[in-house]
Amino acid sequence: MLYTAYVAVCLASTPVQDCNRNTAHDWMVAPGKVQSLSYCMVRGQQYAATSGIVKEGDIVKVYCKAPDQFRTAG
């Protein structure tokens, strides 16, 4: 299975367990797909760190899923 890294960037005031797509001030999709779940997590962290979007104190949470596991509300 191929995985894509999805990165939620939340304000520091957001509890870590509540940091998700709905509470994030930025939601990023790292380019590319990887076969390893652990590498996907590392890829998401690297992408967030080099994005220029994450500020000191922000909470970063990486989700690794197959692209079809996220559904868009219609």
FENGILIN-V786487 format. One record per residue. N is the residue number from 1. RES is the residue in one letter. PSI is psi in radians with two decimals (* if undefined). D_LAST is the distance of its C-alpha to the last C-alpha in Angstrom with 2 decimals. Layout:
BEGIN
n = (N | N)
res = (RES | RES)
psi = (PSI | PSI)
d_last = (D_LAST | D_LAST)
END
This chain:
BEGIN
n = (1 | 2 | 3 | 4 | 5 | 6 | 7 | 8 | 9 | 10 | 11 | 12 | 13 | 14 | 15 | 16 | 17 | 18 | 19 | 20 | 21 | 22 | 23 | 24 | 25 | 26 | 27 | 28 | 29 | 30 | 31 | 32 | 33 | 34 | 35 | 36 | 37 | 38 | 39 | 40 | 41 | 42 | 43 | 44 | 45 | 46 | 47 | 48 | 49 | 50 | 51 | 52 | 53 | 54 | 55 | 56 | 57 | 58 | 59 | 60 | 61 | 62 | 63 | 64 | 65 | 66 | 67 | 68 | 69 | 70 | 71 | 72 | 73 | 74)
res = (M | L | Y | T | A | Y | V | A | V | C | L | A | S | T | P | V | Q | D | C | N | R | N | T | A | H | D | W | M | V | A | P | G | K | V | Q | S | L | S | Y | C | M | V | R | G | Q | Q | Y | A | A | T | S | G | I | V | K | E | G | D | I | V | K | V | Y | C | K | A | P | D | Q | F | R | T | A | G)
psi = (2.44 | 2.46 | 2.56 | 2.44 | 2.18 | 2.32 | 2.14 | 2.26 | 2.00 | 2.76 | 2.67 | -0.45 | -0.15 | 2.19 | 2.43 | -0.75 | -0.31 | -0.01 | 1.94 | -3.02 | -0.60 | -0.45 | -0.12 | 2.51 | -0.29 | 2.46 | 2.07 | 2.63 | 2.04 | 2.38 | 2.59 | 2.90 | 2.58 | 2.75 | -0.38 | 2.27 | -0.69 | -0.68 | -0.58 | -0.75 | -0.78 | -0.75 | -0.75 | -0.73 | -0.74 | -0.75 | -0.76 | -0.74 | -0.53 | 0.05 | -0.47 | -0.04 | -0.62 | 2.21 | 2.80 | 2.29 | -0.29 | 2.69 | 2.27 | 2.24 | 2.22 | 2.31 | 2.31 | 2.07 | 2.81 | 2.46 | -0.55 | -0.02 | -0.23 | 2.27 | 2.50 | 2.27 | 2.37 | *)
d_last = (26.34 | 25.24 | 23.72 | 21.92 | 22.74 | 20.11 | 21.93 | 21.18 | 23.73 | 24.33 | 27.04 | 30.23 | 29.80 | 26.75 | 28.03 | 27.62 | 25.94 | 23.23 | 22.53 | 19.03 | 15.92 | 15.32 | 19.02 | 19.96 | 21.19 | 20.58 | 18.48 | 20.07 | 19.88 | 23.46 | 24.27 | 25.48 | 25.32 | 28.12 | 29.49 | 30.79 | 28.77 | 31.53 | 31.57 | 27.83 | 28.47 | 31.35 | 29.39 | 26.74 | 29.60 | 31.40 | 28.46 | 27.90 | 31.65 | 32.01 | 28.93 | 30.76 | 27.82 | 29.14 | 31.83 | 34.57 | 33.46 | 29.75 | 28.32 | 26.87 | 25.04 | 24.31 | 21.90 | 22.67 | 20.36 | 19.76 | 16.86 | 15.01 | 15.31 | 12.53 | 8.99 | 6.15 | 3.76 | 0.00)
END
